[in-house]
Every structure is written in structure tokens, then in C-alpha cells.
Amino acid sequence: MRGTTSRTTRRTTRQASLVALTLGAAMTLASCGDPAGSAADSDGPIVIGTSLSMTGAFGGIGQLQKAGYDLAVQTLNDAGGVDVDGTKREVELVVKDNQSDPNLAGQQARELVLKDEVTALLGPCTPPITIPVVQVAEAQKVPMITTCNPTGAFTSFSETGVKYSWDMFFSEEDQAATVYGAFDEIESNKKVALFTDTEPDGVIERKLYQKAAEAAGYDVVGDYTFSVGTTDFSSFIEDAKDKGAQLVVSQMIPPDGIALWKQMKALQLEPVAAFSAKAATAGTWWEALGDTAEGTLTEGFWAPSEGGVMTDEIEKAFGASMPTLPDRGIAVASLSAAYVLLQAIGEAEDASSDAINDAIEAIDIETPIGQVAFGDDHTVATDYLVLQWADGDAAQVFPASDTPVSAPAAGLR
């Protein structure tokens, strides 16, 4: 589902807003009125909170999200903080580790609202962890912006829609179509082995991968679905070999995806190209697999570009600590989400939940991962890129890249 519906009531585009959010730049956000919740303390900070997967299956991703959120808050505070009714106030980010546990994520979100009295929330990554937080935001009527969560999965869990939760990430339709667009760049027999787990985005994406394959002239000869935590893929791999699959598409959590790649290598499934969504989107992929990861295709959410918003500042902030492009992409998506929330807090008529939520609804600004103007379904679909791992890093190979897709997938040979 695409979240790009325009609004007649949307404010004029704030073209220069994010450009002001650079390291060392002076930026002031304005807010007035009678704040509610933690904002009621006129001398204290504006408190926002997040429950992130700092450890567990998504630990590598949660650390990257925190870095992005931290940079947005730090930069704002270095510039003097938020101007609330004539008083400069810092923003405080409260981070809790949900250990990649959905139940704990929901519990921590409630604690953030009820005990820490946060003014707003920033979301975690992946639908299973995000959905419990969305449910808390809706029940407690606290605005939340999330990223690292595909838009279709965000909207599908609630038939009645959401009011206080907002998602800025790629659409699953774009994801499926883009993967086969990358496959079009190489020679193959167009036979696909599809591996998807039973997480919400895996369930949604499985059907879309099938549909996009048919539309692009590919044949899914092996369709394998399994529960999260599966460790033995040998029967699927042997079946894919018997059916002559030269292409692999997978949608899995990192530990399971790593296990699949190791078993494909051991059982000599040697695809021309192999794509891994979610599992291969951070530097932990190469750390776990080494040369076996060589040639893996994966998803990307940001790539540096000449003249891009904050490209130089992002490279300066994250280049040393995040040597791989996939890592920086997740951090940049999170930086962008945090900036949108902070901008909305500053533009709200007051610091109440409803006022901030109205400001989020009206916002229309440029961010490093694209223009953000939420649609009626509370989502905005950002760009989806295909990256390829090589020599310990990944580069954009599709669409519109000077680096071609490399085939065959050398690490599985």
C-alpha cells in the first residue's frame, strides 16, 4: 500500500528544514501553548522515548537505529534545543532494550508513556516488534513515528486504521518489483527458489514476490515457507537443486538467513543470484558469513549521492563507526524519522499529543531518505534500492547505478 495521497490541508513544503539539521548548524524549533505530559515541566527537557532491539535477533539493527535517533537529538540540543513558549529546552531520548521480544517492546512502550511520561515515541524495527508499540501509541493517544517497517505490514494489522502512529519506509510492492528488476540485469533460466518465514512482512511479501515473478516472466519453482527459528533448510535446498533454480529470494530474520546461506554453501546450491531481505541488511551479515556473503543481493534504504540532503554530514558522523553502506542506510532512515518527529514537535500549536499529531499529519519536508508527506493511511513510501555485498561492503547496483549486478553469486560457489 502506497502512502503518498496528497492533502489539500497540508502546509506549504518546508524546503530548507532538514538542511538546517547539519553538524554544528544552528536550528531552532518553535512551540507554544500549555504543554501536556512531560512537557508540562517548563524547566525540564522534552522527553521522547523508544523501545529498540539492542540485543537479540535484531540487535545489530537496533544499535544502528539508536545511532540515527541519537544524532538527530544531539544535533538539535547542540543548537540550543526546542524553543517552547520563549524558553529553550533540550530534548531527552529515553531508550529501552526490548531484546527483540515483541511482548517486552509493548510493555516498555507503556512504561515510556505512563512512567517516563514521554511526549512522543520513536519506533523500533520490523513488524513483530513495531506492532505492539503501535498498539500502545494508539491506546494511550501518544504520537509515534517509526521507520524500518514496510508500509503494507504497518497498515495491514489494523482494519480500522490508526490515528497517532506514522510510518515512513518502503512499500512491499516496490520491494518485490525491484528485486526482479535487478535479476533482469543478469542472465539466468528465470527459475526462482523462494524462502519466506511466517513473520507479518514475510507473509505479505511472499504473495508479492510470487505476483511480481509472474509479471516479470520468472517462474517460482520452489516456494518454501517456515516458522521463525527454523534451523534446517536442507530439504528445501535439495528440492530447489532438483528443480534447477538459478535464483534465490529470501525474506528472513538475520539468524535464520545466515543459517540458510551456510547450508546452501554446504549443500552446493549454486545460484546465479541470491537476494536476502532483512537478514543481510546490516554489517552483521558479512561478520557472520565472511566470503560466503560475497555477491549477496540485499535491500537498501539510502545511498550517498552528490547533492543529497546531509550526505557529507552523514558520512562524517557514521563513516568510521558504520563502515558498510547497509549499516548507514538503517541509521539514516532512523535519523530521518527522528528529525520529522522533532520538526513536528516544534511546529505544533502546543506540546499536547493532539497538537503534535496534527503537525505530523501536515508535515511536508525533505529528508535524507526522501520527501516525507504522510498519506491518509499514515504512511509514506520511501525509495527501495538493491545493494550487493562485495569485499566486506555493499554498493547500490539497482536501479540507476554505475555498479552493475555481479553474477554468479561468488560466495555460494
DOVO-970490 format. One record per residue (C-alpha): x, y, z. Coordinates in steps of 0.001 Angstrom, whole numbers, plus 500000, padded with zeros to 6 digits. Last residue first. Layout:
{u:X, v:Y, w:Z};
...
This chain:
{u:530292, v:478826, w:494508};
{u:527960, v:480340, w:497092};
{u:530231, v:483306, w:497854};
{u:530600, v:484131, w:494150};
{u:526947, v:484841, w:493448};
{u:527198, v:484411, w:489666};
{u:526887, v:487201, w:488741};
{u:527714, v:490815, w:489619};
{u:524980, v:493431, w:489292};
{u:526493, v:496505, w:487689};
{u:527993, v:499470, w:489593};
{u:527216, v:502767, w:487822};
{u:523746, v:502624, w:489350};
{u:520295, v:503556, w:488118};
{u:518217, v:500966, w:489981};
{u:519877, v:498752, w:491059};
{u:523520, v:498007, w:491909};
{u:523963, v:500043, w:495086};
{u:527119, v:499022, w:496910};
{u:527758, v:496630, w:499772};
{u:530798, v:496215, w:501980};
{u:533061, v:493368, w:503107};
{u:534736, v:492657, w:499778};
{u:531463, v:492581, w:497841};
{u:527839, v:492634, w:499034};
{u:525250, v:493830, w:496527};
{u:522635, v:496518, w:497063};
{u:519093, v:496756, w:495695};
{u:517334, v:500033, w:496429};
{u:513871, v:500958, w:497701};
{u:512835, v:504595, w:497879};
{u:510429, v:505820, w:500554};
{u:506717, v:505045, w:500816};
{u:504910, v:507455, w:503131};
{u:502455, v:506086, w:505639};
{u:499595, v:507384, w:507808};
{u:496902, v:505732, w:505619};
{u:495699, v:509183, w:504508};
{u:499149, v:509921, w:503178};
{u:502173, v:511298, w:505014};
{u:504429, v:513881, w:503443};
{u:508106, v:512957, w:503667};
{u:510361, v:513671, w:500702};
{u:513270, v:511270, w:500535};
{u:515608, v:509121, w:502605};
{u:517869, v:512041, w:503554};
{u:514818, v:514151, w:504434};
{u:512783, v:516722, w:502501};
{u:509728, v:518126, w:504216};
{u:505923, v:518043, w:504117};
{u:504333, v:517981, w:507591};
{u:500581, v:518339, w:507969};
{u:499839, v:514990, w:509613};
{u:502888, v:515319, w:511853};
{u:501684, v:518751, w:512968};
{u:498240, v:517355, w:513772};
{u:499885, v:514652, w:515890};
{u:501901, v:517261, w:517759};
{u:498722, v:519194, w:518508};
{u:496864, v:516062, w:519564};
{u:499631, v:514941, w:521895};
{u:499954, v:518299, w:523602};
{u:503108, v:520349, w:523143};
{u:501374, v:523397, w:521670};
{u:500497, v:524716, w:518221};
{u:502846, v:522102, w:516795};
{u:505731, v:523252, w:514615};
{u:508484, v:522367, w:517059};
{u:507043, v:518965, w:517894};
{u:506620, v:518340, w:514156};
{u:510278, v:519119, w:513459};
{u:511340, v:516780, w:516233};
{u:509193, v:513981, w:514804};
{u:510449, v:514511, w:511253};
{u:514041, v:514608, w:512513};
{u:513608, v:511366, w:514387};
{u:512285, v:509636, w:511265};
{u:515157, v:510954, w:509140};
{u:517814, v:509859, w:511640};
{u:516161, v:506436, w:511709};
{u:516334, v:506083, w:507923};
{u:519926, v:507336, w:508094};
{u:520883, v:504724, w:510686};
{u:519365, v:501933, w:508588};
{u:521201, v:503132, w:505492};
{u:524484, v:503583, w:507350};
{u:524508, v:499912, w:508276};
{u:523742, v:498837, w:504714};
{u:526554, v:501102, w:503409};
{u:529239, v:499414, w:505479};
{u:531892, v:501139, w:507617};
{u:529490, v:502196, w:510362};
{u:531610, v:503635, w:513182};
{u:534023, v:505497, w:510899};
{u:531540, v:506669, w:508268};
{u:528689, v:507491, w:510636};
{u:529034, v:511159, w:511553};
{u:531247, v:512330, w:508688};
{u:529379, v:510271, w:506103};
{u:526084, v:511613, w:507409};
{u:527341, v:515194, w:507342};
{u:528518, v:514862, w:503736};
{u:525232, v:513332, w:502553};
{u:523080, v:515811, w:504513};
{u:520448, v:516012, w:501761};
{u:521881, v:514682, w:498521};
{u:523999, v:516990, w:496341};
{u:526121, v:514148, w:495057};
{u:524592, v:510928, w:496264};
{u:525171, v:508657, w:499224};
{u:522885, v:505611, w:499303};
{u:519745, v:505119, w:501360};
{u:517171, v:502403, w:502014};
{u:518987, v:499330, w:500743};
{u:517906, v:495751, w:500217};
{u:520102, v:492753, w:499602};
{u:521976, v:490915, w:496885};
{u:524637, v:488502, w:498097};
{u:527744, v:488554, w:495879};
{u:530216, v:487638, w:498594};
{u:528357, v:486543, w:501746};
{u:530178, v:483189, w:501785};
{u:533391, v:485223, w:501950};
{u:532678, v:486221, w:505555};
{u:529445, v:484709, w:506807};
{u:528819, v:486072, w:510297};
{u:530685, v:489383, w:510025};
{u:529396, v:489831, w:506486};
{u:525767, v:489614, w:507601};
{u:526453, v:491547, w:510835};
{u:527124, v:494543, w:508600};
{u:523406, v:495100, w:508224};
{u:520681, v:494436, w:505640};
{u:521516, v:490782, w:505001};
{u:518797, v:489188, w:507135};
{u:516122, v:491758, w:506223};
{u:515790, v:490772, w:502558};
{u:518259, v:488286, w:501070};
{u:518743, v:488021, w:497292};
{u:520716, v:485246, w:495602};
{u:521987, v:485393, w:492010};
{u:523381, v:482761, w:489636};
{u:522545, v:480187, w:492244};
{u:524961, v:477493, w:493412};
{u:523120, v:475099, w:495728};
{u:526147, v:473190, w:496845};
{u:524831, v:471529, w:500000};
{u:527420, v:473247, w:502220};
{u:527002, v:476640, w:500533};
{u:523211, v:476461, w:500620};
{u:523512, v:475388, w:504264};
{u:525630, v:478387, w:505218};
{u:523283, v:480740, w:503367};
{u:520224, v:479294, w:505113};
{u:521823, v:479567, w:508560};
{u:522646, v:483239, w:507955};
{u:519060, v:483855, w:506911};
{u:517775, v:482197, w:510059};
{u:519989, v:484278, w:512363};
{u:519149, v:487522, w:510480};
{u:515336, v:487277, w:510264};
{u:514041, v:486017, w:506925};
{u:512756, v:487089, w:503493};
{u:514591, v:485105, w:500798};
{u:514821, v:485176, w:497002};
{u:517131, v:482673, w:495295};
{u:517788, v:482441, w:491546};
{u:519182, v:479566, w:489495};
{u:516512, v:477055, w:490493};
{u:517011, v:473764, w:488633};
{u:514106, v:471849, w:490142};
{u:516351, v:469229, w:491743};
{u:518527, v:471965, w:493248};
{u:515498, v:473726, w:494725};
{u:514330, v:470415, w:496208};
{u:517743, v:469841, w:497775};
{u:517635, v:473318, w:499289};
{u:514150, v:472853, w:500675};
{u:515077, v:469524, w:502271};
{u:518251, v:471066, w:503763};
{u:516607, v:474085, w:505355};
{u:517275, v:473076, w:508970};
{u:517400, v:475868, w:511559};
{u:513857, v:477220, w:511674};
{u:513657, v:479994, w:514260};
{u:510799, v:481861, w:512606};
{u:508302, v:479445, w:511109};
{u:508550, v:478138, w:507562};
{u:507692, v:478913, w:503937};
{u:509262, v:477351, w:500842};
{u:508030, v:478042, w:497299};
{u:510253, v:476240, w:494797};
{u:509708, v:476585, w:491052};
{u:508832, v:480285, w:491225};
{u:508927, v:481004, w:487483};
{u:510008, v:484431, w:486210};
{u:508376, v:486438, w:483416};
{u:508292, v:489841, w:485117};
{u:504566, v:489734, w:485928};
{u:504830, v:486148, w:487176};
{u:507751, v:486999, w:489436};
{u:505979, v:490115, w:490728};
{u:502967, v:488050, w:491791};
{u:505048, v:485430, w:493571};
{u:507224, v:488036, w:495294};
{u:504023, v:489850, w:496301};
{u:502485, v:486715, w:497771};
{u:505585, v:486010, w:499866};
{u:505902, v:489678, w:500832};
{u:502775, v:489745, w:502948};
{u:503570, v:486560, w:504871};
{u:507219, v:487535, w:505303};
{u:506204, v:491016, w:506446};
{u:503979, v:489523, w:509135};
{u:506564, v:486940, w:510297};
{u:505913, v:483496, w:508843};
{u:509244, v:482994, w:507086};
{u:509888, v:483224, w:503374};
{u:512224, v:481282, w:501054};
{u:511540, v:481493, w:497286};
{u:513555, v:479372, w:494846};
{u:513315, v:481041, w:491419};
{u:513694, v:479766, w:487855};
{u:514492, v:482629, w:485455};
{u:516970, v:480484, w:483457};
{u:519573, v:483158, w:484178};
{u:521465, v:486015, w:482510};
{u:521842, v:489213, w:484524};
{u:520303, v:492709, w:484679};
{u:516762, v:491317, w:484744};
{u:517518, v:489982, w:488233};
{u:517756, v:493600, w:489444};
{u:514291, v:494343, w:488083};
{u:513131, v:491157, w:489775};
{u:514182, v:492594, w:493137};
{u:512682, v:495990, w:492307};
{u:509205, v:494555, w:491685};
{u:509147, v:492757, w:495023};
{u:510362, v:495747, w:497053};
{u:508157, v:498266, w:495290};
{u:505080, v:496208, w:496150};
{u:506377, v:495863, w:499721};
{u:506314, v:499624, w:500196};
{u:509406, v:501335, w:501569};
{u:509650, v:503242, w:504856};
{u:507995, v:506131, w:506708};
{u:505343, v:505004, w:509209};
{u:503009, v:507078, w:511368};
{u:501088, v:506243, w:514557};
{u:498594, v:508534, w:516328};
{u:495385, v:507928, w:514380};
{u:495485, v:504356, w:513122};
{u:493293, v:502344, w:510774};
{u:490107, v:500416, w:511466};
{u:491291, v:497189, w:509872};
{u:494544, v:497273, w:511822};
{u:497303, v:494721, w:511133};
{u:497521, v:495520, w:507422};
{u:498639, v:499145, w:507692};
{u:502146, v:498647, w:509069};
{u:502713, v:495426, w:507125};
{u:501992, v:497293, w:503911};
{u:504255, v:500208, w:504870};
{u:507395, v:498192, w:505500};
{u:508915, v:498818, w:508969};
{u:512431, v:500217, w:509329};
{u:510714, v:503519, w:510163};
{u:508509, v:504694, w:513010};
{u:506817, v:507881, w:514100};
{u:504720, v:507872, w:517264};
{u:502134, v:510273, w:518647};
{u:500665, v:509367, w:522063};
{u:496972, v:508551, w:522322};
{u:497480, v:505933, w:525081};
{u:495628, v:503183, w:523201};
{u:497013, v:504239, w:519808};
{u:500601, v:504560, w:520994};
{u:500291, v:501252, w:522846};
{u:499033, v:499439, w:519756};
{u:501800, v:500987, w:517669};
{u:504344, v:499645, w:520166};
{u:502899, v:496128, w:519886};
{u:503043, v:496451, w:516050};
{u:506687, v:497546, w:515918};
{u:508383, v:494414, w:517260};
{u:506550, v:491933, w:515018};
{u:506523, v:494454, w:512137};
{u:510297, v:495028, w:511799};
{u:512313, v:497804, w:513511};
{u:511666, v:500012, w:516563};
{u:509526, v:503156, w:516692};
{u:510021, v:506675, w:518009};
{u:507587, v:507823, w:520669};
{u:506125, v:511139, w:521821};
{u:505757, v:513392, w:524865};
{u:507263, v:510802, w:527175};
{u:505850, v:510428, w:530656};
{u:508670, v:508161, w:531884};
{u:506204, v:506132, w:533935};
{u:502999, v:506017, w:531868};
{u:504261, v:506655, w:528335};
{u:507684, v:505033, w:528490};
{u:506340, v:502255, w:530668};
{u:503616, v:501502, w:528109};
{u:506227, v:501347, w:525355};
{u:508326, v:499064, w:527544};
{u:505494, v:496562, w:527892};
{u:504841, v:496580, w:524150};
{u:508515, v:496005, w:523366};
{u:508690, v:493279, w:526030};
{u:505909, v:491382, w:524316};
{u:507543, v:491779, w:520908};
{u:510934, v:490437, w:522135};
{u:513965, v:491611, w:520133};
{u:515798, v:492258, w:523447};
{u:513353, v:495116, w:524148};
{u:516214, v:497426, w:525100};
{u:514903, v:500770, w:526391};
{u:515972, v:504195, w:525129};
{u:514908, v:507526, w:526659};
{u:515740, v:510469, w:524393};
{u:515892, v:513873, w:526083};
{u:515222, v:517050, w:524098};
{u:516641, v:520265, w:525478};
{u:514518, v:523266, w:526259};
{u:514899, v:526866, w:525144};
{u:512160, v:529009, w:526687};
{u:510125, v:531515, w:524691};
{u:506949, v:529453, w:524708};
{u:508912, v:526322, w:523884};
{u:512083, v:526951, w:521867};
{u:513491, v:523465, w:521303};
{u:517169, v:522757, w:521867};
{u:520107, v:525104, w:521721};
{u:521911, v:524083, w:518525};
{u:523840, v:521349, w:520326};
{u:520461, v:520040, w:521517};
{u:519204, v:519709, w:517943};
{u:522362, v:517961, w:516814};
{u:522273, v:515577, w:519763};
{u:518630, v:514661, w:519160};
{u:519115, v:513896, w:515467};
{u:522383, v:512063, w:516080};
{u:520896, v:509945, w:518875};
{u:517992, v:508764, w:516696};
{u:520390, v:507634, w:513982};
{u:522731, v:505908, w:516413};
{u:519788, v:504231, w:518125};
{u:518617, v:502810, w:514814};
{u:522044, v:501330, w:514182};
{u:522112, v:499611, w:517579};
{u:518633, v:498246, w:516927};
{u:519742, v:496708, w:513626};
{u:522607, v:494721, w:515115};
{u:520390, v:493551, w:517948};
{u:517679, v:492190, w:515677};
{u:517886, v:488566, w:516842};
{u:518644, v:489532, w:520436};
{u:520150, v:492767, w:521723};
{u:519532, v:496493, w:521148};
{u:516081, v:495774, w:519750};
{u:514679, v:499239, w:520413};
{u:511964, v:500640, w:522675};
{u:511841, v:504391, w:522089};
{u:511179, v:507532, w:524064};
{u:510721, v:511278, w:523782};
{u:511189, v:513711, w:526653};
{u:511059, v:517495, w:526227};
{u:513541, v:518617, w:528841};
{u:512768, v:520288, w:532139};
{u:512303, v:523926, w:533106};
{u:508726, v:524322, w:531877};
{u:507682, v:520993, w:533348};
{u:504433, v:520390, w:531460};
{u:506334, v:518794, w:528563};
{u:506362, v:515503, w:530458};
{u:502601, v:515173, w:529934};
{u:500868, v:518228, w:528465};
{u:502135, v:521553, w:527200};
{u:500180, v:524804, w:527513};
{u:500834, v:526878, w:524444};
{u:503891, v:527393, w:522291};
{u:506337, v:525590, w:520058};
{u:509230, v:526712, w:517910};
{u:512159, v:524710, w:516579};
{u:515583, v:526307, w:516450};
{u:518491, v:525179, w:514319};
{u:522038, v:526492, w:514295};
{u:524311, v:524219, w:512319};
{u:527256, v:522445, w:514004};
{u:526516, v:519118, w:512398};
{u:523667, v:519631, w:509997};
{u:519938, v:519939, w:510662};
{u:519432, v:523197, w:508781};
{u:519247, v:521236, w:505529};
{u:516316, v:519430, w:507112};
{u:514034, v:522444, w:507114};
{u:515070, v:524127, w:503884};
{u:512215, v:523008, w:501683};
{u:509389, v:523376, w:504173};
{u:506592, v:522450, w:501804};
{u:503497, v:524580, w:502342};
{u:501137, v:523070, w:504878};
{u:498866, v:520172, w:504066};
{u:495137, v:520936, w:504068};
{u:494575, v:519881, w:500461};
{u:496266, v:516572, w:501269};
{u:498170, v:514387, w:498805};
{u:497996, v:510575, w:498905};
{u:501521, v:509101, w:499003};
{u:501165, v:506200, w:501435};
{u:501477, v:503332, w:498987};
{u:500000, v:500000, w:500000};
